[in-house]
Amino acid sequence: MPEDLDLRPARGGVRVTVQKLGTALSTMVLPNIGAFIAWGLITALFIETGWVTLVGDALGYDGSYGLVEHIGGWGAGAEGTGIVGPMISYLLPILIGYAGGRMVYDDTVRGGVVGAIATIGAVTGADVPMFLGAMVMGPLGGWTMKRLDLLWQDKIRPGFEMLVNNFAAGIWGMVLAIVGYVVAGPFVEAFSTAAEKVVDFLVENSLLPLTSVFVEPAKVLFLNNAINHGVFTPLGTAEATRDGESILFLIEANPGPGLGLLLAFAVFGSGVARASAPGAAIISFVGGIHEIYFPYVLMKPRLILAVVAGGMAGVATNLVFGSGLRAPAAPGSIIAVLIQSPVGSLVGVIASVVAATGVTFAVAAVLLKLDRSGSDDLAAATADMESRKGRSSVASAVLGRAPATTTGTGQIRSIVFACDAGMGSSAMGASVLRKKVREAGFDSVTVVNKAISSLTDTVDLVVTHQDLTERAMQRTPSAIHVSVDSFMASPRYDDVVQMLRQGAAGAGSPAPAPAPAPAPSTGTTDEAGPSAGRDGNRQADDTSRVSAPAVLALDSIVLEGRAATRDAAIEEAGQLLVAEGAVPDAYVLAMHDRERSVSTYMGNGLAIPHGTDEAKRLVLRTAISYVRYPSTVAWDGERRAEFVVAVAGTGDDHLRVLSRLAKIFVDPEQVEQLRLAQTPEQVRALLDGVRPG
């Protein structure tokens, strides 16, 4: 993407915070989409104006009314005898509350149960579907239960754990249910009423199409699930319960804008973008994975005008026809949209999709024809980004982690393709990458897709879109992170396969050993050859441009740190690097700057302070320092650091060292050995594998 057209926000800050909030909201809804679909289908079939009644009338069968009354329940009220009312009033909110509680309490059933108990209070305390209440009470229940459990953790006498845990959850659940009934229910009901009035005002004054001005750009920044399932689903469900359908379900989920954009690329684009657009259009329109067209907009940001115009046209068409959906269309496939369309809204819904597609196509076609300042080729855009990042090898495909291997044997065994929700683009990307991995002969390597919020630091390699990489890195600090800008035709997939081959060679496959002298762009200690072993690695280090003096000098190892605070610990470890002549004092200041933006606490008592990316130019040579704090140092809230390892690396060595250190410190046995070490020589022997690339 040309520099003057890059509309993406700066890394970190508000964007990441909003994305995290959006991920939390959508994570509570997405696992329960099946329940929403079930409710929508039952509603479409068994309410008074549903398909069963219409078909029965057409066939002259009077018994259809009795069937509808028995299964659907007249009026769809929660107190009715049918299915529709109880599902929307009780089942769906409780499922959301359970998912929210489980999400914040380390994915435990205990957190989910307390979240569900808290939610039922809000549900029974209001007369509207309590989705927003569930999104508050569920996470609140899980989070507060987790805080309470920490108070008596490791203090319960053996044999009394079950008694304490069960009664604690029951008593606290009771308290939260009462709070939800008395406070949360009425408050959320008032909020929902106010929100409905705002929506009604926008509809009555024909202003609702203006929402696309905010919705479409937010979608491209991977907030699509947050907008759809965090905002429009609860508000639309309340409206559908009252009116039988809601236009809100089609503001974000309309597949027309994505289809129109991709068709424009198929006709007026060039290179990989034009070649991949038809396949992407099918996946977006029929499969409902809208994320697939986001990179096309990010590549040429002016095209945001096209999808905004298309979104406005779709909303305006639904306003004219008075059409909407009975339930959320998830995923946003044309199939799901048509299934959830009431009989009386089919014409309007289809017209809205056609209008959104046509307007987006027309505007995008004009912009593509007029704007030839940048390439339409996704591969070329990737290469342009790499050149601006100074890419010289496969290693530059890795943002924030080493380009080689991270497991003890030098092999990558597990790959996760992660996205915001873990259901759409990541599933497709994982499928494409899995095929390439299998074709390369690595049948034992697992390739799965997950939501970023569910990532754990046990995976070897994580693939994300470039706008989501930073968040994924926070969840998996010791993994290799590969950033892509296209889910279908990214050259990064070939880079991943190359990493697998390098890892297999380092693990002892028949691959030929590289030359002894390290190549600046790809050399790693694992490349010393299959028979080199530890001696071979040491020999490679002896010929390295950063091997003398040692990366970890004995004078840079302190077993009794004197600092009492995080900032003081960073200063103490940083000054050891200064004393070794590896960095100037300015680099230590950059270490503090880095800590203020993103914590370098890695877990398991380890913190790895290092400078910002900009400060890498200050590094004179690769070096690390090691400070052990027997009394630990408060780092981030309740997290305490026992080991502080300051890192300075030239080129990409900074990232390689971080990856190696993280792998060492996730091994409890190695951590215990470091804890018991009595001399700097013992520490350096344990950390002997921590070497520059």
C-alpha positions in Angstrom: 0.0 0.0 0.0 1.5 3.4 -0.9 2.5 5.4 2.1 0.2 8.4 1.4 -2.8 6.1 1.1 -2.3 4.1 4.3 -5.4 4.7 6.4 -4.7 2.1 9.0 -4.4 3.5 12.5 -1.1 3.3 14.3 -0.3 0.1 16.0 -1.6 -0.2 19.5 -3.6 2.4 21.3 -7.3 2.9 20.7 -7.6 0.5 17.8 -6.3 -2.5 19.7 -8.4 -1.6 22.7 -11.6 -1.3 20.6 -10.7 -4.6 18.9 -10.3 -6.3 22.2 -13.7 -5.0 23.4 -15.3 -6.1 20.1 -13.7 -9.5 20.3 -15.1 -10.0 23.9 -18.6 -9.1 22.7 -18.5 -11.3 19.7 -16.9 -14.1 21.6 -20.0 -14.3 23.8 -22.4 -14.5 20.8 -20.6 -16.4 18.1 -20.4 -19.8 20.0 -24.2 -19.5 20.4 -25.0 -18.6 16.8 -26.5 -22.1 16.4 -29.0 -21.3 19.1 -29.9 -18.0 17.4 -30.4 -19.9 14.1 -32.6 -22.5 15.8 -34.7 -19.7 17.3 -34.9 -17.9 13.9 -36.0 -21.1 12.1 -38.6 -21.9 14.7 -39.9 -18.3 14.5 -40.0 -18.4 10.7 -42.0 -21.6 10.7 -44.2 -21.4 13.8 -45.4 -17.9 14.4 -48.8 -16.8 13.3 -47.5 -15.3 10.0 -44.9 -18.0 9.5 -44.4 -20.5 6.7 -46.5 -23.3 8.3 -49.5 -21.0 8.4 -49.0 -19.7 4.9 -48.6 -23.2 3.5 -51.5 -24.5 5.5 -53.7 -21.7 4.1 -52.6 -22.4 0.6 -53.5 -26.1 1.0 -56.7 -25.4 2.8 -55.5 -27.1 6.0 -57.0 -25.5 9.1 -54.9 -27.6 11.5 -51.9 -25.5 10.8 -53.1 -22.9 13.2 -53.3 -25.3 16.1 -49.8 -26.6 15.3 -48.5 -23.0 15.3 -50.2 -22.1 18.5 -48.9 -25.2 20.3 -45.2 -25.0 19.1 -44.7 -21.3 18.4 -47.0 -19.8 21.0 -49.3 -16.9 20.2 -47.5 -13.5 20.8 -44.2 -15.2 21.5 -44.2 -14.1 25.1 -41.8 -15.6 27.6 -44.8 -16.9 29.7 -46.4 -18.6 26.8 -46.6 -22.3 26.2 -44.7 -22.3 22.9 -41.0 -22.4 22.2 -40.3 -19.0 20.6 -40.8 -16.9 23.7 -38.9 -18.9 26.3 -36.0 -19.3 23.9 -35.5 -15.6 23.3 -36.2 -14.6 26.9 -34.3 -17.3 28.7 -32.2 -19.7 26.7 -30.3 -17.2 24.5 -29.3 -14.7 27.2 -28.3 -17.5 29.6 -26.1 -19.0 26.9 -24.5 -15.6 26.3 -23.9 -15.1 30.1 -22.4 -18.6 30.4 -20.0 -17.9 27.5 -19.1 -14.5 29.0 -18.3 -15.9 32.4 -16.3 -18.8 30.9 -14.4 -16.4 28.7 -13.0 -14.2 31.5 -12.4 -17.0 33.9 -9.7 -18.8 31.9 -12.2 -20.8 29.9 -13.5 -22.7 32.9 -16.9 -24.2 33.5 -16.9 -22.6 36.9 -16.7 -19.1 35.4 -19.5 -20.0 33.0 -21.8 -21.3 35.7 -21.5 -18.2 37.9 -21.9 -16.0 34.8 -25.2 -17.9 33.9 -26.5 -17.5 37.5 -25.7 -13.8 37.4 -27.5 -13.5 34.1 -30.7 -15.1 35.2 -31.2 -12.3 37.7 -31.0 -9.7 34.9 -33.3 -11.8 32.7 -36.0 -12.0 35.3 -35.7 -8.4 36.3 -36.7 -7.0 32.9 -39.4 -7.5 30.3 -37.1 -7.2 27.2 -34.7 -9.8 25.8 -31.7 -9.4 28.1 -28.8 -9.8 25.7 -27.1 -6.6 26.8 -27.6 -7.6 30.4 -26.1 -11.0 29.7 -23.0 -9.3 28.1 -22.5 -7.4 31.3 -23.5 -9.9 34.0 -21.9 -13.0 32.5 -18.3 -11.5 32.3 -18.9 -9.8 35.7 -19.8 -13.1 37.3 -16.8 -14.9 35.9 -14.4 -12.1 36.7 -15.5 -11.6 40.3 -15.5 -15.3 40.9 -12.0 -15.5 39.7 -11.0 -12.6 42.0 -12.6 -14.3 45.0 -11.0 -17.7 44.3 -7.6 -16.0 44.3 -8.2 -14.8 47.9 -8.2 -18.4 49.3 -6.1 -20.1 46.7 -3.6 -22.5 48.4 -5.2 -21.8 51.8 -7.9 -24.5 51.8 -7.1 -27.5 53.9 -6.9 -30.8 52.0 -10.2 -32.5 51.7 -12.3 -29.3 51.9 -11.7 -28.0 48.4 -15.0 -29.2 46.9 -17.0 -27.9 49.8 -15.4 -24.4 49.7 -15.5 -24.1 45.9 -19.1 -25.2 45.5 -20.5 -23.1 48.3 -18.4 -20.1 47.2 -19.8 -20.3 43.7 -23.3 -20.8 45.0 -23.3 -17.9 47.5 -21.6 -15.5 45.2 -24.0 -16.6 42.3 -26.9 -15.8 44.6 -25.6 -12.3 45.4 -25.0 -11.5 41.7 -28.4 -12.9 40.7 -30.1 -10.5 43.2 -27.9 -7.6 42.0 -28.9 -8.5 38.4 -32.6 -8.6 39.3 -32.6 -5.3 41.3 -30.1 -3.3 39.3 -28.9 -4.7 36.0 -32.3 -5.8 34.7 -34.1 -2.4 35.1 -31.0 -0.5 33.9 -30.5 -2.5 30.7 -34.3 -2.4 30.0 -34.1 1.4 30.2 -31.0 1.4 28.0 -32.7 -0.9 25.5 -35.7 1.3 25.4 -33.6 4.4 24.7 -31.7 2.6 22.0 -34.9 1.5 20.3 -36.1 5.1 20.3 -32.9 6.2 18.6 -33.3 3.5 16.0 -36.9 4.4 15.5 -35.9 8.1 15.1 -33.3 7.1 12.4 -35.9 5.0 10.6 -38.7 7.5 10.7 -36.4 10.3 9.4 -34.7 8.1 6.8 -31.3 8.6 8.5 -30.5 4.9 9.0 -28.4 4.6 5.8 -25.9 7.0 7.4 -24.8 4.3 9.8 -22.9 2.7 6.9 -20.5 5.7 7.0 -19.3 4.2 10.3 -20.1 0.5 9.9 -18.2 -0.2 6.7 -14.9 1.3 7.7 -15.1 -0.4 11.1 -15.7 -3.7 9.4 -12.6 -3.4 7.3 -10.7 -2.8 10.6 -11.9 -6.2 11.7 -14.7 -4.9 14.0 -17.4 -6.6 11.9 -18.2 -9.3 14.5 -18.2 -6.7 17.3 -20.6 -4.5 15.4 -22.9 -7.3 14.2 -23.1 -9.5 17.2 -22.2 -7.0 19.9 -24.6 -4.2 18.8 -27.0 -5.1 16.1 -27.8 -8.6 17.3 -29.2 -7.6 20.7 -31.0 -4.5 19.5 -32.3 -6.3 16.4 -33.5 -9.3 18.4 -35.5 -7.1 20.7 -37.0 -5.3 17.7 -37.8 -8.7 16.0 -39.5 -10.0 19.1 -41.8 -6.9 19.0 -42.3 -6.5 15.2 -41.5 -9.9 13.8 -38.4 -8.7 11.9 -35.6 -6.1 12.1 -33.7 -4.1 9.6 -30.7 -4.0 12.0 -29.8 -7.6 11.1 -29.0 -6.4 7.5 -26.9 -3.3 8.2 -23.6 -5.2 8.7 -24.5 -8.6 7.3 -25.6 -7.6 3.8 -23.3 -9.5 1.5 -23.8 -7.0 -1.4 -21.0 -4.5 -0.7 -18.4 -7.3 -0.6 -19.7 -8.9 -3.7 -19.8 -5.7 -5.7 -16.2 -4.8 -4.6 -14.8 -8.2 -5.6 -16.7 -8.2 -8.9 -15.1 -4.8 -9.7 -11.7 -6.2 -9.0 -12.5 -9.2 -11.2 -13.3 -6.9 -14.1 -11.1 -3.8 -13.6 -8.3 -5.1 -11.4 -5.0 -6.6 -12.3 -2.5 -9.3 -11.3 -3.2 -11.5 -8.3 -6.1 -9.2 -7.1 -8.0 -9.7 -10.4 -7.2 -13.5 -10.5 -8.2 -14.1 -6.9 -11.3 -11.9 -6.9 -13.8 -14.3 -8.5 -13.0 -17.1 -6.0 -13.1 -14.6 -3.1 -16.5 -13.3 -4.3 -18.0 -16.8 -4.1 -16.5 -17.3 -0.6 -17.8 -13.9 0.6 -21.3 -14.1 -1.0 -22.1 -17.8 -0.6 -19.8 -18.8 2.3 -20.5 -15.6 4.2 -16.9 -14.9 5.1 -16.8 -11.1 4.6 -13.3 -10.8 6.0 -12.0 -12.0 2.7 -12.6 -8.7 0.9 -11.1 -6.5 3.6 -7.5 -6.8 2.3 -8.7 -5.5 -1.1 -9.9 -2.3 0.6 -6.8 -2.1 2.8 -4.7 -2.3 -0.4 -6.5 0.6 -2.0 -8.2 2.5 0.9 -10.1 4.9 -1.5 -12.4 1.9 -2.2 -13.9 2.4 1.3 -16.1 4.9 -0.5 -17.5 2.1 -2.7 -18.5 -0.2 0.2 -19.9 2.8 2.2 -22.0 3.8 -0.8 -23.1 0.2 -1.3 -24.0 -0.3 2.4 -26.1 2.9 2.3 -27.9 1.8 -0.8 -28.7 -1.6 0.8 -30.1 0.0 4.0 -32.1 2.6 2.1 -33.7 -0.1 0.0 -34.7 -2.0 3.1 -36.2 1.2 4.4 -38.2 1.7 1.3 -39.6 -1.8 1.3 -39.9 -2.0 5.1 -38.0 -5.3 5.0 -35.7 -7.0 7.5 -34.8 -10.4 8.9 -36.3 -12.4 11.7 -33.0 -13.4 13.3 -29.2 -12.7 12.7 -27.8 -14.0 9.4 -24.6 -15.7 10.6 -22.5 -16.1 8.7 -23.4 -13.3 6.4 -24.1 -15.6 3.5 -26.9 -15.0 0.9 -28.2 -18.4 1.9 -28.5 -17.4 5.6 -30.0 -14.0 4.6 -32.7 -15.7 2.5 -33.5 -18.3 5.2 -34.0 -15.6 7.8 -36.2 -13.4 5.6 -39.9 -13.3 6.4 -42.2 -14.1 3.4 -43.3 -10.5 3.2 -39.7 -9.2 3.2 -38.2 -11.5 0.6 -38.6 -9.0 -2.3 -37.2 -6.1 -0.2 -34.2 -8.2 1.1 -33.3 -9.4 -2.3 -33.6 -5.9 -3.7 -31.3 -4.5 -0.9 -28.6 -7.1 -1.8 -28.8 -6.3 -5.5 -28.7 -2.5 -4.8 -25.7 -2.8 -2.5 -23.9 -5.0 -5.0 -24.7 -2.7 -8.0 -23.8 0.6 -6.3 -20.5 -0.8 -4.8 -19.5 -2.2 -8.2 -20.2 1.0 -10.0 -18.3 3.2 -7.5 -15.4 0.8 -7.2 -15.2 0.5 -11.0 -14.9 4.2 -11.4 -12.2 4.4 -8.6 -10.2 1.6 -10.1 -10.3 3.1 -13.5 -9.3 6.5 -12.3 -6.8 5.5 -9.7 -3.8 3.8 -11.2 -1.2 5.2 -8.8 -1.0 1.9 -6.9 -1.0 -1.7 -7.9 -4.1 -3.9 -7.8 -1.8 -6.9 -7.3 -2.0 -8.3 -3.7 1.4 -10.0 -4.1 2.9 -6.7 -5.3 1.4 -4.9 -2.4 2.9 -7.4 -0.1 6.3 -7.0 -1.7 6.0 -3.2 -1.4 5.2 -3.5 2.3 8.2 -5.9 2.8 10.6 -3.4 1.0 9.4 -0.6 3.3 10.1 -2.9 6.2 13.6 -3.7 4.9 12.9 -7.4 4.2 15.9 -9.4 3.2 14.8 -12.9 3.9 12.0 -15.1 5.1 12.7 -13.7 8.5 11.1 -10.4 7.7 7.8 -12.2 7.2 7.8 -12.7 10.9 6.6 -9.8 13.0 7.8 -9.8 16.5 9.3 -13.4 16.6 12.1 -15.5 15.1 11.9 -16.7 11.5 13.3 -20.2 12.3 12.2 -22.8 14.7 11.0 -22.6 18.3 10.8 -26.1 19.6 13.5 -28.0 21.2 14.1 -30.2 18.2 14.1 -27.4 15.8 10.7 -28.3 14.2 7.4 -26.5 13.9 4.7 -29.0 14.9 1.6 -26.8 15.5 0.3 -23.9 13.4 -2.8 -21.7 14.3 -4.4 -19.4 11.9 -6.1 -16.8 14.1 -8.6 -14.1 13.4 -11.0 -11.9 15.4 -13.7 -14.5 15.8 -12.0 -17.7 14.8 -14.8 -18.7 12.5 -14.6 -16.9 9.2 -11.3 -15.8 7.6 -9.2 -18.0 9.8 -11.1 -21.1 8.8 -10.5 -20.4 5.2 -6.9 -19.3 5.7 -6.2 -22.4 7.7 -7.7 -24.6 4.9 -5.5 -23.0 2.3 -2.4 -23.2 4.4 -3.1 -26.7 5.5 -3.2 -27.8 1.9 0.1 -26.3 1.2 1.6 -27.9 4.3 0.3 -31.3 3.3 1.5 -31.0 -0.3 4.9 -30.2 1.0 4.9 -33.5 2.9 4.5 -32.3 6.5 1.6 -34.5 7.4 2.4 -34.4 11.1 2.1 -30.6 11.4 -1.3 -29.6 12.7 -2.9 -26.5 11.2 -6.1 -25.2 12.9 -8.0 -22.0 13.2 -8.9 -20.2 16.4 -10.1 -16.8 17.7 -7.3 -14.6 19.0 -9.0 -14.5 22.4 -8.6 -18.3 22.7 -4.9 -18.5 21.8 -2.6 -20.0 24.4 1.2 -19.8 24.5 1.7 -23.4 23.5 1.6 -23.1 19.7 4.7 -22.9 17.6 3.5 -20.6 14.8 0.6 -18.2 14.5 -0.7 -16.7 11.3 -2.8 -13.6 11.4 -3.8 -10.7 9.2 -1.3 -7.8 9.6 -3.8 -5.6 11.4 -4.3 -8.3 14.1 -0.8 -9.6 14.6 -0.1 -7.3 17.5 -3.0 -8.7 19.5 -2.0 -12.3 18.7 1.6 -11.6 19.8 0.3 -10.6 23.2 -1.5 -13.9 23.6 1.4 -16.1 22.3 4.7 -14.3 23.1 6.9 -17.3 22.4 5.4 -18.3 19.1 6.5 -17.4 15.6 4.1 -14.8 14.2 3.6 -14.5 10.4 1.5 -11.6 9.1 -0.5 -11.8 5.9 -2.5 -9.3 3.9 -4.5 -11.8 1.9 -6.2 -15.0 3.0 -6.2 -16.7 -0.4 -3.0 -15.9 -2.3 -0.5 -14.7 0.3 3.2 -15.4 -0.4 3.5 -15.8 3.3 2.1 -19.3 3.0 5.1 -20.3 0.9 7.3 -18.7 3.6 5.7 -20.9 6.2 6.5 -24.0 4.2 10.1 -22.9 3.8 10.3 -22.5 7.6 9.1 -26.1 8.0 11.8 -27.3 5.7 14.4 -25.3 7.5 13.2 -26.7 10.8 13.2 -30.3 9.5 16.8 -29.8 8.3 17.8 -28.5 11.7 16.2 -31.5 13.4 18.4 -34.0 11.5 16.8 -34.7 8.1 19.0 -35.6 5.1 18.9 -32.0 4.0 22.5 -30.7 3.1 24.1 -28.6 5.8 24.6 -24.9 5.0 28.0 -23.3 4.6 29.8 -22.6 7.9 29.8 -18.8 7.4 26.4 -17.5 8.4 24.3 -15.7 5.8 23.1 -12.3 7.3 19.5 -12.9 6.4 18.8 -16.5 7.4 21.6 -17.9 9.6 20.6 -19.6 12.8 22.4 -21.9 15.2 20.0 -24.7 14.1 21.5 -24.6 10.6 24.9 -26.0 11.7 24.0 -29.3 10.2 22.3 -32.5 11.4 25.4 -33.9 13.0 26.9 -30.8 14.5 25.1 -31.0 17.8 26.2 -28.7 20.6 29.7 -28.5 19.3 28.5 -27.6 15.8 26.4 -24.8 17.2 29.3 -23.5 19.2 31.5 -23.6 16.1 28.9 -21.6 14.2 28.9 -19.0 16.9 32.6 -18.8 16.8 32.4 -17.6 13.2 29.4 -15.3 13.7 29.8 -11.6 13.4 28.3 -11.2 16.9 30.1 -14.0 18.7 32.9 -12.0 20.3 32.5 -10.9 23.0 30.0 -13.4 24.3 26.3 -12.6 24.0 25.8 -13.2 27.7 28.9 -12.1 29.6 29.6 -13.3 33.1 29.7 -9.7 34.3 26.1 -9.3 33.0 24.7 -12.0 35.3 23.4 -10.8 38.6 22.0 -13.4 41.1 20.8 -10.9 43.7 19.1 -8.0 42.1 18.7 -4.8 44.1 15.7 -3.2 42.4 12.4 -3.0 44.2 10.2 -1.7 41.3 9.6 -2.5 37.7 11.3 0.6 36.4 14.3 0.2 38.7 14.7 -3.4 37.5 14.6 -2.3 33.8 17.3 0.3 34.7 19.4 -2.3 36.5 19.3 -4.8 33.7 19.8 -2.1 31.0 22.8 -0.6 32.7 24.5 -4.1 32.5 24.2 -3.9 28.7 25.6 -0.4 28.8 28.6 -1.6 30.9 29.3 -4.3 28.4 29.5 -1.7 25.6 26.5 -3.3 23.8 24.2 -0.2 23.9 24.4 3.5 24.9 22.3 5.0 27.7 19.7 6.1 25.1 18.8 2.5 24.5 17.9 2.1 28.2 15.5 5.0 27.9 13.9 3.2 24.9 13.4 0.1 27.1 11.3 2.2 29.4 9.3 3.6 26.4 8.7 0.0 25.2 7.4 -1.1 28.6 4.9 1.8 28.7 3.4 0.8 25.4 3.4 -3.0 25.7 4.4 -5.0 28.7 7.4 -7.3 28.3 6.3 -9.6 31.1 6.3 -13.1 29.6 4.9 -15.2 32.3 6.4 -17.9 34.6 8.2 -15.1 36.5 10.1 -13.8 33.5 10.3 -10.3 32.1 12.3 -9.5 29.0 12.7 -5.7 28.7 14.0 -4.4 25.4 14.1 -1.3 23.4 11.5 -0.1 20.8 11.9 -1.0 17.2 13.2 2.5 16.5 15.9 2.0 19.1 17.4 -1.1 17.4 19.6 1.2 15.4 21.3 2.2 18.7 22.5 -1.4 19.4 26.2 -1.8 18.8 26.2 -5.6 19.2 23.8 -8.4 20.3 23.9 -8.9 24.0 21.7 -9.9 26.9 21.8 -9.4 30.7 20.4 -11.5 33.4 19.2 -10.4 36.8 17.5 -12.7 39.3 15.3 -11.3 42.1 14.8 -13.8 44.9 12.1 -11.6 46.4 10.5 -10.9 43.0 9.5 -7.5 41.6 6.0 -6.3 41.0 5.7 -5.9 37.3 2.1 -5.6 36.1 -0.5 -5.6 38.8 -0.4 -8.9 40.5 2.2 -10.4 38.2 5.7 -10.5 39.7 9.0 -11.0 37.9 11.7 -13.2 39.4 14.0 -13.2 36.3 14.6 -10.0 34.3 16.5 -10.6 31.0 17.3 -7.4 29.1 17.9 -7.9 25.4 19.6 -5.9 22.7 19.9 -7.3 19.2 21.2 -6.1 15.8 19.0 -6.6 12.8 16.5 -9.4 13.6 18.7 -10.9 16.4 16.5 -9.0 18.9 13.5 -11.1 17.8 15.5 -14.4 17.6 16.8 -14.0 21.2 13.3 -13.2 22.5 11.9 -16.4 21.0 14.7 -18.6 22.3 14.4 -17.2 25.8 10.7 -17.6 25.9 11.0 -21.3 25.1 13.5 -21.8 27.9 11.3 -20.1 30.5 8.1 -22.1 29.7 9.9 -25.2 30.9 9.4 -25.5 34.7 12.4 -27.7 35.1 14.7 -25.2 33.4 13.2 -22.4 35.5 13.9 -24.3 38.7 17.5 -24.9 37.6 17.9 -21.2 37.1 16.3 -20.5 40.5 18.8 -22.8 42.2 21.9 -21.7 40.3 24.7 -20.5 42.6 27.2 -19.0 40.2 27.1 -16.9 37.0 28.9 -19.8 35.2 25.9 -22.1 36.1 23.4 -19.6 34.7 25.3 -19.1 31.5 25.6 -22.9 31.0 21.8 -23.2 31.4 21.2 -20.3 29.0 23.8 -21.6 26.5 21.2 -22.1 23.8 20.4 -18.3 23.8 22.6 -17.1 21.0 22.1 -14.6 18.2 20.9 -15.8 14.8 
